[in-house]
């Protein structure tokens, strides 16, 4: 835990400093009425401020702003959160993953309404295939959260909460066009009756291949994607049933521009990916005579992908399922949950070589319980434990505990930690980077599950001044250790295998985030310092492609119901590349504008990355020939300056 004592001393200094500041809050909360935020991911009835576990919530306003800038996916929505780094993992297909507190994307669970739909083979294009128009809020929990969500939640979870029908019917439309030759069309509709309600979300996202550098290769691939997501809700006197379906089809083609534009006209490198995703979600909630609540959930996810590059083809089908039954109870002092769940996953590779067959079939049972206890007016405790039984790697016991201390209504302190694990898998960023070519299957007899331990420690201070200025400060210190990290190594001239050559990796650092509000002015500042290292038997090294320093600046002025304008500035510190060299640091700037009219109609215009920061300005992204290129690490944007604009209607 090198340098962790230094972070603790900084934290304790601020802890001592804040109570003696000659700045007293006039009120514990803003004087105007605000909607209470209910956190869904932790499965209790307590509000956002009462949670012993630290949760970050992006509400409708933030989602609306980012939906204007990236209506086709959620990358920008997540990238503005302090402590989260959205990393592009492919220069051709545009694949991206989420790093929370510096840890690889495979350690983050992405959920939709509490159900895991974007894991395993289906995770690669997950961020690019989630449109935000039907989202109500996004909840982020950083650090180990395995008690409720099982293996894989080592770095944290991102839970995408979709809208439910409100008392007023809603019909929303969004149309967006980009200078990078893209178009986005989205619709959301909801209807509510006494016993029956429904929502339907559809989207069409298209783009031509785009090469701003004119180096011959696409920075944004040509793609065509449609999404269809209907949901039905039935409500009884003491019960609720909702059934949903999510269907996504996409064709994506990137590579040498002359090939992409003319298809088979010229021999050159290309990547063509065709995906089909079909998933179902069922949730049944029943209030029992005792006052407790019974919840039954099930999701089944079918995902098929075909990947083609010159002289190579890879295809497979993944069928996964998630089932859960849990019981919720609440009293004035204690909220509790106890439950059982089952994950299954099956992958069938099409036409595999006998030595490189990646077929798998796994099953994991989990038993869990968690309680949130109000000790007194100042202290709260949340504690839980999970026991998982896996089909290939044995059993795991995963405890977690968090404390909340609120000496007054404007100051809160939290400390929490827990254990986690991740089963070895052939499907992650490293395997995608070689397109699964010459990849040997996972050998569960030789490998062990990665196991983690982590702790978070944060302080939050809110102040409201007589002038109406609201100020919020949050400081978070974190440390996570992962034993036996899985690593892809070349074991012969033409074969790759996942091995565990390193002792452990750890991520330590801190996040500082502030929010300043005055009348219609808002300023968000975030700073992340993440020191992520791989510890080997003889030496240590930094994890590649993770900036140690990140800065987020978002400055917004809004006149409610009239217009909104915002300026963004993001700083990325230098990154270690896979060859041991270092990248340069850089800034990215953006400008967003929206004008609202009567009858819930608005137009928006955005200038993303108007400084035109591109990696191709610093370095070449490939060497070799157009038919057999060797691509460099991607550490900065490739698409550069992009303008987008459109309109939204809400009826």
C-alpha positions as CSV (number, residue, x, y, z in Angstrom):
1,X,0.0,0.0,0.0
2,X,2.8,2.4,-1.0
3,X,1.8,6.1,-0.7
4,X,-1.6,5.1,0.9
5,X,-0.5,6.6,4.2
6,X,0.2,9.8,2.4
7,X,-3.4,9.9,1.1
8,X,-4.8,9.1,4.6
9,X,-2.8,12.0,6.1
10,X,-4.2,14.4,3.5
11,X,-7.7,13.1,4.2
12,X,-7.3,13.5,8.0
13,X,-6.0,17.0,7.4
14,X,-9.1,18.0,5.5
15,X,-11.3,16.2,8.1
16,X,-9.8,18.4,10.8
17,X,-9.9,21.5,8.7
18,X,-13.5,21.5,7.5
19,X,-15.2,21.7,10.9
20,X,-13.1,24.7,11.9
21,X,-13.6,26.6,8.7
22,X,-15.1,30.0,9.3
23,X,-17.8,29.1,6.8
24,X,-21.1,28.0,8.3
25,X,-23.9,26.5,6.2
26,X,-27.0,28.6,6.3
27,X,-29.2,25.6,5.5
28,X,-28.5,21.9,5.4
29,X,-30.1,21.7,2.0
30,X,-31.1,24.1,-0.8
31,X,-34.0,26.3,0.1
32,X,-35.9,25.5,-3.1
33,X,-37.7,22.1,-3.3
34,X,-35.8,19.3,-4.9
35,X,-36.9,15.8,-5.8
36,X,-35.7,13.2,-3.4
37,X,-33.3,10.7,-5.1
38,X,-34.0,7.1,-4.3
39,X,-31.1,4.7,-4.9
40,X,-32.2,1.4,-6.4
41,X,-29.0,-0.5,-6.6
42,X,-28.6,-1.0,-2.9
43,X,-32.1,-2.4,-2.5
44,X,-33.3,-0.5,0.5
45,X,-35.8,2.3,1.0
46,X,-33.3,5.0,2.2
47,X,-32.6,8.1,0.3
48,X,-29.4,9.1,-1.4
49,X,-28.1,11.0,1.6
50,X,-28.8,8.2,4.0
51,X,-26.7,5.5,2.3
52,X,-23.7,4.2,4.2
53,X,-22.4,2.9,0.8
54,X,-21.2,5.8,-1.4
55,X,-23.3,6.0,-4.5
56,X,-23.1,8.5,-7.4
57,X,-26.3,9.2,-9.2
58,X,-26.7,10.9,-12.6
59,X,-30.3,12.1,-12.8
60,X,-32.5,13.1,-15.7
61,X,-30.9,16.6,-16.1
62,X,-27.4,15.2,-16.6
63,X,-28.6,12.4,-18.9
64,X,-30.5,14.9,-21.0
65,X,-27.4,17.1,-21.5
66,X,-25.3,14.1,-22.5
67,X,-28.0,12.6,-24.7
68,X,-27.8,15.8,-26.7
69,X,-24.0,15.3,-27.3
70,X,-24.0,11.5,-27.8
71,X,-27.5,10.3,-28.5
72,X,-26.3,7.0,-29.8
73,X,-24.4,5.6,-26.8
74,X,-23.4,6.3,-23.2
75,X,-19.6,6.8,-23.5
76,X,-19.7,10.5,-22.9
77,X,-22.3,10.2,-20.1
78,X,-19.9,8.0,-18.1
79,X,-16.7,9.7,-19.1
80,X,-17.6,13.0,-17.3
81,X,-17.9,11.2,-13.9
82,X,-14.8,11.7,-11.7
83,X,-12.9,8.5,-11.3
84,X,-14.2,6.9,-14.5
85,X,-12.1,6.7,-17.6
86,X,-13.7,5.5,-20.9
87,X,-10.9,3.9,-22.9
88,X,-11.1,3.2,-26.6
89,X,-9.7,-0.3,-27.1
90,X,-9.8,-0.6,-30.9
91,X,-8.7,2.0,-33.5
92,X,-11.0,0.4,-36.2
93,X,-14.2,-0.9,-34.6
94,X,-14.3,1.9,-31.9
95,X,-14.8,-0.6,-29.1
96,X,-14.5,1.0,-25.6
97,X,-14.4,-0.1,-22.0
98,X,-14.9,1.5,-18.6
99,X,-12.1,1.9,-16.1
100,X,-13.2,2.7,-12.6
101,X,-10.5,3.9,-10.3
102,X,-7.9,2.8,-12.8
103,X,-8.9,-0.9,-13.0
104,X,-9.4,-2.7,-16.3
105,X,-12.9,-2.7,-17.8
106,X,-13.4,-6.4,-17.1
107,X,-13.6,-5.6,-13.4
108,X,-16.7,-3.4,-13.8
109,X,-20.2,-4.8,-14.0
110,X,-22.7,-3.0,-16.3
111,X,-26.3,-3.6,-15.2
112,X,-29.6,-2.7,-16.7
113,X,-32.3,-2.4,-14.0
114,X,-30.1,-4.5,-11.7
115,X,-29.7,-7.3,-14.3
116,X,-26.4,-8.2,-16.0
117,X,-26.9,-8.0,-19.7
118,X,-23.5,-6.9,-21.0
119,X,-21.0,-9.5,-19.9
120,X,-18.7,-12.1,-21.4
121,X,-18.6,-12.3,-25.2
122,X,-21.3,-9.6,-25.5
123,X,-19.4,-6.9,-23.5
124,X,-17.1,-5.7,-26.4
125,X,-19.6,-3.4,-28.1
126,X,-21.8,-2.9,-25.0
127,X,-21.1,0.8,-24.4
128,X,-21.6,1.6,-28.1
129,X,-25.0,-0.1,-28.2
130,X,-26.8,1.6,-25.3
131,X,-28.7,4.7,-26.3
132,X,-29.6,7.0,-23.3
133,X,-33.0,8.4,-24.2
134,X,-35.0,5.9,-22.1
135,X,-32.8,6.2,-19.0
136,X,-34.2,7.7,-15.8
137,X,-30.9,7.7,-13.9
138,X,-27.5,6.1,-13.8
139,X,-26.1,4.8,-10.5
140,X,-22.4,4.2,-10.0
141,X,-20.9,2.4,-7.0
142,X,-17.1,2.3,-6.9
143,X,-15.1,-0.4,-5.2
144,X,-16.0,-4.0,-4.3
145,X,-19.8,-4.5,-4.4
146,X,-19.9,-8.2,-4.7
147,X,-22.5,-8.8,-1.9
148,X,-25.4,-8.0,-4.1
149,X,-24.0,-8.5,-7.5
150,X,-21.5,-11.3,-7.3
151,X,-18.2,-11.9,-9.1
152,X,-16.9,-9.3,-11.4
153,X,-17.9,-6.2,-9.4
154,X,-14.3,-5.7,-8.2
155,X,-13.9,-2.1,-9.5
156,X,-17.6,-1.3,-9.1
157,X,-21.0,-1.4,-10.9
158,X,-22.8,0.9,-13.3
159,X,-26.5,0.4,-13.1
160,X,-28.6,1.9,-15.9
161,X,-32.1,2.6,-14.5
162,X,-34.7,2.8,-17.3
163,X,-37.8,5.0,-17.1
164,X,-41.2,3.6,-15.9
165,X,-44.6,5.0,-16.9
166,X,-45.5,8.1,-15.0
167,X,-49.0,9.4,-14.3
168,X,-48.8,11.5,-17.5
169,X,-48.3,9.7,-20.8
170,X,-45.1,10.6,-22.6
171,X,-43.9,10.7,-26.2
172,X,-40.4,11.8,-26.9
173,X,-38.5,12.1,-30.2
174,X,-34.9,12.9,-30.8
175,X,-33.2,13.6,-34.2
176,X,-29.4,14.2,-34.4
177,X,-26.9,14.8,-37.2
178,X,-23.1,14.9,-36.9
179,X,-20.4,16.3,-39.1
180,X,-18.7,12.9,-38.9
181,X,-21.5,11.6,-41.2
182,X,-23.6,10.1,-38.5
183,X,-27.4,10.3,-37.8
184,X,-29.4,9.3,-34.7
185,X,-33.1,8.8,-34.4
186,X,-34.7,7.8,-31.1
187,X,-38.3,7.6,-29.8
188,X,-39.6,6.8,-26.4
189,X,-43.3,6.4,-25.6
190,X,-45.1,5.5,-22.3
191,X,-48.8,4.9,-21.5
192,X,-50.2,4.3,-18.1
193,X,-53.7,3.0,-17.1
194,X,-55.0,1.7,-13.8
195,X,-53.9,-1.9,-14.2
196,X,-51.8,-1.9,-17.3
197,X,-48.9,0.3,-18.5
198,X,-46.3,0.1,-21.3
199,X,-43.2,1.8,-22.6
200,X,-41.5,1.4,-26.0
201,X,-38.1,2.7,-26.9
202,X,-36.7,2.5,-30.5
203,X,-33.6,3.9,-32.0
204,X,-31.8,4.0,-35.4
205,X,-28.1,4.9,-35.4
206,X,-26.1,5.2,-38.6
207,X,-22.8,6.5,-39.8
208,X,-20.6,6.5,-42.8
209,X,-16.9,5.7,-42.3
210,X,-15.0,8.9,-41.2
211,X,-11.3,9.7,-41.6
212,X,-10.5,13.2,-40.4
213,X,-6.8,12.6,-40.6
214,X,-6.8,11.4,-44.2
215,X,-4.3,8.7,-43.3
216,X,-6.4,6.1,-45.1
217,X,-8.0,4.3,-42.1
218,X,-11.4,5.0,-40.5
219,X,-11.5,6.8,-37.2
220,X,-15.2,6.1,-37.0
221,X,-16.4,2.9,-38.8
222,X,-19.4,2.7,-41.0
223,X,-22.3,1.2,-39.0
224,X,-26.0,0.7,-39.1
225,X,-27.8,-0.2,-35.8
226,X,-31.4,-0.4,-34.7
227,X,-32.8,-1.0,-31.2
228,X,-36.3,-2.1,-30.1
229,X,-37.1,-2.2,-26.4
230,X,-40.8,-2.7,-25.4
231,X,-41.9,-3.2,-21.8
232,X,-45.2,-4.1,-20.2
233,X,-46.2,-3.4,-16.6
234,X,-49.1,-5.0,-14.7
235,X,-50.1,-3.6,-11.3
236,X,-52.3,-5.2,-8.7
237,X,-53.3,-4.2,-5.2
238,X,-50.1,-5.7,-3.7
239,X,-48.2,-6.9,-6.7
240,X,-46.4,-5.6,-9.8
241,X,-45.1,-7.5,-12.8
242,X,-43.0,-6.0,-15.6
243,X,-41.8,-7.8,-18.7
244,X,-39.3,-6.4,-21.2
245,X,-37.6,-7.3,-24.4
246,X,-34.4,-5.8,-25.8
247,X,-33.4,-6.4,-29.4
248,X,-30.4,-4.9,-31.1
249,X,-29.0,-5.6,-34.6
250,X,-25.8,-3.9,-35.9
251,X,-23.5,-4.1,-38.9
252,X,-20.1,-2.4,-38.4
253,X,-17.3,-2.0,-41.0
254,X,-14.0,-0.2,-40.4
255,X,-10.6,-0.2,-41.9
256,X,-8.9,1.1,-45.0
257,X,-11.2,3.8,-46.4
258,X,-11.0,2.8,-50.0
259,X,-12.0,-0.8,-49.0
260,X,-14.8,0.4,-46.7
261,X,-16.2,2.8,-49.4
262,X,-15.9,0.3,-52.3
263,X,-16.3,-2.9,-50.3
264,X,-14.3,-5.6,-52.1
265,X,-12.9,-3.3,-54.8
266,X,-9.3,-3.1,-53.3
267,X,-7.3,-5.5,-51.2
268,X,-6.7,-3.9,-47.8
269,X,-7.2,-4.4,-44.1
270,X,-10.8,-4.2,-42.7
271,X,-12.8,-5.3,-39.7
272,X,-16.4,-6.3,-40.2
273,X,-18.6,-7.1,-37.2
274,X,-22.2,-8.2,-37.3
275,X,-24.0,-8.5,-34.0
276,X,-27.5,-9.6,-32.9
277,X,-28.6,-9.2,-29.3
278,X,-31.9,-10.4,-27.9
279,X,-32.6,-10.3,-24.2
280,X,-35.7,-10.7,-22.0
281,X,-36.3,-9.2,-18.5
282,X,-39.0,-10.2,-16.1
283,X,-39.5,-8.8,-12.6
284,X,-42.3,-9.7,-10.2
285,X,-42.8,-7.8,-6.9
286,X,-45.2,-8.9,-4.2
287,X,-46.0,-7.3,-0.9
288,X,-46.6,-10.0,1.7
289,X,-49.0,-9.9,4.6
290,X,-46.1,-9.4,6.9
291,X,-45.3,-6.1,5.1
292,X,-42.1,-7.6,3.6
293,X,-41.5,-7.6,-0.2
294,X,-40.8,-10.6,-2.4
295,X,-38.9,-10.0,-5.6
296,X,-38.3,-12.5,-8.4
297,X,-36.1,-11.5,-11.4
298,X,-35.0,-13.3,-14.5
299,X,-33.2,-12.3,-17.7
300,X,-32.1,-14.4,-20.6
301,X,-29.6,-12.9,-23.0
302,X,-28.8,-14.3,-26.5
303,X,-25.9,-12.7,-28.3
304,X,-24.4,-13.7,-31.6
305,X,-21.4,-12.0,-33.3
306,X,-19.5,-12.6,-36.6
307,X,-16.1,-11.0,-37.0
308,X,-14.2,-10.9,-40.3
309,X,-10.8,-9.5,-41.1
310,X,-8.6,-10.4,-44.1
311,X,-8.0,-14.2,-44.2
312,X,-9.7,-14.8,-40.8
313,X,-13.2,-15.4,-39.5
314,X,-14.5,-15.7,-35.9
315,X,-18.1,-16.3,-34.8
316,X,-19.9,-17.5,-31.8
317,X,-23.2,-17.5,-29.9
318,X,-23.5,-16.7,-26.2
319,X,-26.6,-17.6,-24.2
320,X,-26.5,-16.4,-20.6
321,X,-29.2,-16.2,-17.9
322,X,-29.7,-14.5,-14.5
323,X,-32.3,-15.5,-12.0
324,X,-32.8,-14.2,-8.5
325,X,-35.3,-14.4,-5.7
326,X,-34.9,-12.1,-2.7
327,X,-36.9,-10.9,0.3
328,X,-36.9,-7.2,1.4
329,X,-37.8,-6.0,4.9
330,X,-37.7,-2.6,6.5
331,X,-38.3,-1.0,9.9
332,X,-37.5,2.4,11.4
333,X,-34.0,1.2,12.3
334,X,-33.2,-1.6,9.9
335,X,-33.5,-2.3,6.2
336,X,-32.5,-5.8,5.1
337,X,-32.4,-8.1,2.1
338,X,-31.8,-11.9,1.8
339,X,-31.8,-13.8,-1.4
340,X,-30.4,-16.4,-3.8
341,X,-29.4,-16.1,-7.4
342,X,-28.1,-18.2,-10.3
343,X,-25.9,-17.2,-13.3
344,X,-25.5,-19.5,-16.3
345,X,-23.3,-18.9,-19.4
346,X,-22.8,-20.9,-22.5
347,X,-20.7,-20.0,-25.5
348,X,-20.5,-22.0,-28.7
349,X,-17.8,-21.1,-31.2
350,X,-18.6,-21.7,-34.9
351,X,-16.1,-23.8,-36.8
352,X,-13.3,-23.8,-34.3
353,X,-9.9,-25.5,-34.6
354,X,-9.7,-28.4,-32.2
355,X,-6.7,-26.7,-30.3
356,X,-8.4,-23.3,-30.2
357,X,-12.0,-24.2,-29.3
358,X,-13.3,-21.5,-26.9
359,X,-16.6,-23.2,-26.1
360,X,-17.6,-22.9,-22.4
361,X,-20.4,-23.6,-20.1
362,X,-20.5,-22.3,-16.5
363,X,-22.9,-22.0,-13.6
364,X,-22.7,-20.0,-10.4
365,X,-25.0,-20.1,-7.4
366,X,-25.0,-17.3,-4.9
367,X,-26.6,-16.8,-1.5
368,X,-26.5,-13.3,0.0
369,X,-27.8,-11.1,2.8
370,X,-27.3,-7.4,3.6
371,X,-28.6,-5.1,6.3
372,X,-28.6,-1.3,6.6
373,X,-28.9,-0.3,10.3
374,X,-29.5,3.1,11.7
375,X,-27.4,3.1,15.0
376,X,-28.4,6.6,16.0
377,X,-29.0,10.0,14.4
378,X,-25.3,10.3,13.5
379,X,-24.2,6.7,12.7
380,X,-25.4,4.1,10.2
381,X,-24.0,0.7,9.3
382,X,-24.4,-1.4,6.2
383,X,-23.0,-4.9,6.2
384,X,-23.5,-8.0,4.1
385,X,-22.0,-11.3,3.0
386,X,-22.3,-13.5,-0.1
387,X,-21.4,-17.1,-0.7
388,X,-20.9,-18.1,-4.3
389,X,-20.4,-21.6,-5.6
390,X,-18.9,-21.7,-9.1
391,X,-18.8,-24.7,-11.4
392,X,-15.1,-24.4,-12.3
393,X,-13.3,-22.5,-9.5
394,X,-14.9,-23.6,-6.2
395,X,-16.6,-21.4,-3.6
396,X,-16.0,-17.8,-2.4
397,X,-17.1,-16.0,0.7
398,X,-17.4,-12.2,0.1
399,X,-18.1,-10.0,3.1
400,X,-18.6,-6.2,2.8
401,X,-19.1,-3.4,5.4
402,X,-19.7,0.4,5.2
403,X,-20.1,3.1,7.9
404,X,-21.7,6.5,7.6
405,X,-21.1,9.3,10.1
406,X,-23.1,12.5,9.8
407,X,-22.2,14.9,12.6
408,X,-24.6,17.5,11.1
409,X,-26.8,17.7,8.0
410,X,-24.1,19.3,5.9
411,X,-21.2,16.9,6.6
412,X,-20.9,13.2,6.0
413,X,-18.1,10.7,6.2
414,X,-18.0,7.2,4.8
415,X,-15.7,4.3,5.0
416,X,-16.2,0.9,3.5
417,X,-14.6,-2.1,2.0
418,X,-15.0,-5.7,0.9
419,X,-13.8,-8.7,-1.1
420,X,-14.4,-9.7,-4.7
421,X,-13.4,-12.2,-7.3
422,X,-13.3,-12.6,-11.1
423,X,-13.4,-15.9,-12.9
424,X,-10.9,-16.3,-15.8
425,X,-12.5,-15.6,-19.2
426,X,-11.4,-15.7,-22.8
427,X,-13.5,-12.6,-23.5
428,X,-11.9,-9.3,-22.5
429,X,-10.1,-6.3,-24.1
430,X,-6.9,-8.3,-24.6
431,X,-8.5,-11.1,-26.5
432,X,-10.5,-8.6,-28.6
433,X,-7.3,-6.9,-29.5
434,X,-6.0,-10.0,-31.3
435,X,-9.5,-10.8,-32.6
436,X,-9.4,-14.2,-30.7
437,X,-7.0,-15.4,-33.4
438,X,-4.7,-18.2,-32.3
439,X,-6.1,-17.9,-28.7
440,X,-5.8,-21.1,-26.6
441,X,-8.8,-21.9,-24.4
442,X,-8.9,-21.2,-20.7
443,X,-7.6,-24.1,-18.7
444,X,-9.4,-24.1,-15.3
445,X,-7.0,-26.7,-13.9
446,X,-4.0,-24.4,-14.4
447,X,-5.6,-21.0,-13.5
448,X,-7.2,-19.6,-10.4
449,X,-9.9,-16.9,-10.0
450,X,-8.6,-13.4,-9.4
451,X,-9.5,-12.3,-5.9
452,X,-9.6,-8.7,-4.6
453,X,-9.8,-6.7,-1.5
454,X,-10.5,-3.0,-1.4
455,X,-11.4,0.0,0.8
456,X,-12.9,3.5,0.1
457,X,-12.8,6.4,2.5
458,X,-14.7,9.7,1.6
459,X,-15.9,12.9,3.1
460,X,-18.6,15.2,1.8
461,X,-19.3,18.8,2.8
462,X,-22.2,20.9,1.6
463,X,-22.6,24.6,2.2
464,X,-25.4,27.1,1.3
465,X,-24.7,30.8,1.6
466,X,-27.1,33.7,2.2
467,X,-26.6,34.8,-1.4
468,X,-28.0,31.5,-2.7
469,X,-24.7,30.0,-3.6
470,X,-24.6,26.2,-3.1
471,X,-21.2,24.4,-2.8
472,X,-20.5,20.7,-2.4
473,X,-17.1,19.1,-1.9
474,X,-16.3,15.4,-2.0
475,X,-13.0,13.8,-1.4
476,X,-12.6,10.0,-1.9
477,X,-9.5,7.9,-1.1
478,X,-9.4,4.4,-2.5
479,X,-7.2,1.3,-2.6
480,X,-7.9,-2.0,-4.4
481,X,-5.6,-5.0,-4.6
482,X,-6.2,-7.9,-7.1
483,X,-4.3,-11.1,-6.6
484,X,-3.2,-13.3,-9.6
485,X,-4.3,-10.9,-12.4
486,X,-4.9,-12.6,-15.7
487,X,-2.6,-11.6,-18.5
488,X,-2.6,-12.5,-22.2
489,X,0.9,-13.8,-23.3
490,X,2.3,-15.0,-26.6
491,X,3.5,-18.6,-25.8
492,X,4.7,-19.4,-29.3
493,X,5.1,-17.9,-32.7
494,X,1.4,-18.2,-33.5
495,X,-0.4,-18.9,-30.2
496,X,-1.6,-16.8,-27.3
497,X,-2.7,-18.0,-23.8
498,X,-4.0,-16.4,-20.6
499,X,-1.6,-16.9,-17.7
500,X,-1.0,-15.5,-14.3
501,X,2.6,-14.5,-14.2
502,X,2.3,-11.5,-11.8
503,X,1.8,-11.5,-8.0
504,X,-0.8,-8.8,-7.9
505,X,-1.9,-5.4,-9.2
506,X,-3.2,-2.6,-7.1
507,X,-4.9,0.8,-7.6
508,X,-4.5,3.6,-5.1
509,X,-5.3,7.2,-5.2
510,X,-7.9,9.8,-4.6
511,X,-10.8,11.7,-6.3
512,X,-11.7,15.3,-5.6
513,X,-15.0,16.6,-6.9
514,X,-16.8,19.9,-6.3
515,X,-20.1,21.3,-7.5
516,X,-20.8,25.0,-7.4
517,X,-24.3,26.4,-8.1
518,X,-25.6,30.0,-8.0
519,X,-28.9,30.9,-9.7
520,X,-28.6,29.4,-13.1
521,X,-24.8,29.0,-13.0
522,X,-23.2,25.6,-12.4
523,X,-19.6,24.5,-12.2
524,X,-18.4,20.9,-11.8
525,X,-14.8,20.1,-11.2
526,X,-13.2,16.7,-10.8
527,X,-9.7,15.5,-10.3
528,X,-8.6,11.9,-10.3
529,X,-5.2,10.6,-9.2
530,X,-4.9,6.9,-9.9
531,X,-1.6,5.0,-9.4
532,X,-2.2,1.6,-10.9
533,X,0.7,-0.9,-10.7
534,X,1.5,-4.5,-11.6
535,X,3.6,-6.1,-9.0
536,X,6.0,-8.8,-10.4
537,X,8.4,-11.0,-8.5
538,X,11.4,-8.8,-9.5
539,X,10.0,-5.4,-10.3
540,X,6.9,-3.2,-10.5
541,X,5.4,-1.4,-13.5
542,X,2.6,1.0,-14.2
543,X,-0.5,-0.4,-15.9
544,X,-0.6,0.7,-19.6
545,X,-3.1,3.1,-21.0
546,X,-4.4,4.6,-17.8
547,X,-3.7,8.3,-17.1
548,X,-2.4,8.9,-13.6
549,X,-4.0,12.3,-13.6
550,X,-7.4,13.3,-15.0
551,X,-9.2,16.6,-14.7
552,X,-12.9,17.3,-15.5
553,X,-14.3,20.9,-15.8
554,X,-17.9,21.5,-16.8
555,X,-19.3,25.1,-16.7
556,X,-23.0,25.5,-17.4
557,X,-25.4,28.4,-17.4
558,X,-29.1,27.6,-17.7
559,X,-32.3,29.6,-17.7
560,X,-34.9,27.1,-16.9
561,X,-37.3,26.5,-19.7
562,X,-35.4,28.9,-22.0
563,X,-31.8,27.9,-22.9
564,X,-28.7,26.1,-21.7
565,X,-25.0,26.7,-22.6
566,X,-22.0,24.8,-21.3
567,X,-18.3,24.7,-21.8
568,X,-16.2,21.5,-21.0
569,X,-12.5,21.0,-20.6
570,X,-10.9,17.6,-19.9
571,X,-7.3,17.0,-19.1
572,X,-5.6,13.6,-19.6
573,X,-2.1,13.1,-18.1
574,X,0.6,11.0,-19.7
575,X,0.0,7.3,-20.0
576,X,2.4,4.4,-20.1
577,X,2.2,2.5,-23.4
578,X,2.6,-1.3,-23.8
579,X,6.1,-0.9,-25.2
580,X,7.2,0.9,-22.0
581,X,7.3,4.4,-23.5
582,X,5.0,7.3,-22.4
583,X,2.4,9.2,-24.3
584,X,2.0,12.9,-24.1
585,X,-0.7,14.6,-22.1
586,X,-3.5,16.6,-23.7
587,X,-6.7,18.6,-23.2
588,X,-10.1,18.2,-24.9
589,X,-12.6,21.0,-25.0
590,X,-16.3,21.0,-25.9
591,X,-19.2,23.5,-26.2
592,X,-22.8,22.6,-25.9
593,X,-26.0,24.7,-26.4
594,X,-29.7,24.0,-26.2
595,X,-32.6,26.3,-26.8
596,X,-36.0,25.4,-25.3
597,X,-39.4,26.5,-26.7
598,X,-42.9,26.1,-25.6
599,X,-44.7,22.7,-25.9
600,X,-41.5,20.8,-24.8
601,X,-39.6,21.4,-28.1
602,X,-35.9,22.1,-28.1
603,X,-33.0,22.4,-30.5
604,X,-29.4,21.7,-29.6
605,X,-25.9,22.3,-31.2
606,X,-22.6,20.9,-29.8
607,X,-19.0,21.4,-30.7
608,X,-17.2,18.3,-29.4
609,X,-13.4,18.5,-29.1
610,X,-13.3,21.9,-30.9
611,X,-9.6,22.0,-30.2
612,X,-9.4,19.0,-32.6
613,X,-7.2,17.0,-30.3
614,X,-6.3,13.8,-32.1
615,X,-3.7,11.1,-31.5
616,X,-2.8,11.3,-35.2
617,X,-1.4,14.9,-34.5
618,X,1.0,13.4,-32.0
619,X,1.9,10.0,-33.4
620,X,1.0,7.6,-36.3
621,X,-1.6,5.1,-35.2
622,X,-0.2,2.3,-37.4
623,X,2.9,1.0,-39.1
624,X,3.3,-1.6,-41.9
625,X,1.1,-1.7,-45.0
626,X,-2.6,-1.0,-45.8
627,X,-3.1,-4.8,-46.0
628,X,-1.3,-5.8,-42.9
629,X,-1.1,-2.8,-40.5
630,X,0.3,-3.0,-37.0
631,X,-1.8,-0.6,-34.9
632,X,-0.5,1.5,-32.0
633,X,-2.0,1.8,-28.6
634,X,-4.9,4.2,-28.5
635,X,-4.5,6.8,-25.8
636,X,-6.2,9.9,-27.3
637,X,-9.2,10.6,-29.5
638,X,-9.1,9.6,-33.2
639,X,-12.2,11.4,-34.5
640,X,-11.1,14.9,-33.5
641,X,-13.5,17.9,-33.9
642,X,-17.1,16.9,-34.5
643,X,-20.2,19.1,-34.6
644,X,-23.6,17.7,-34.0
645,X,-27.0,19.2,-33.7
646,X,-30.7,18.3,-33.8
647,X,-34.0,18.7,-32.0
648,X,-36.1,17.0,-29.3
649,X,-39.8,16.9,-28.9
650,X,-41.7,15.7,-25.7
651,X,-45.4,15.4,-26.0
